[in-house]
């Protein structure tokens, strides 16, 4: 009967979310995940804006034949390339946080691991 009581208690804790620390850890992971997603969105907007500016400067170069515009265009393209490499790092961090969140869910309900 002791095993059944232990199982019932762990199920009730998981179901009602009243565990000591597990819910807080999950919330903290969710918060970190949302923060990473927001930063990734900002980086994507920056890359898009830089690419658009680079294209505009390249078009100005074609129309006016001034080399200063192509230098600015190339500068924006380099910056966009750097930001894209930062995006890869954010993708790796997001994947790691999602894995931590998944592991947190599995450890919270031990009987679900056998399903």
Secondary structure, DSSP 8 states (H G I E B T S, - for coil): -HHHHHHHHHHHHHHHT--SSHHHHHHHHHHHHHHHHHHHHHHHHHHHHHHHHHHHHHHHHHHH--HHHHHHHHHHHHHHHHHHHHHHHHHHHHHHHHHHHHHHHHHHSGGGGG-
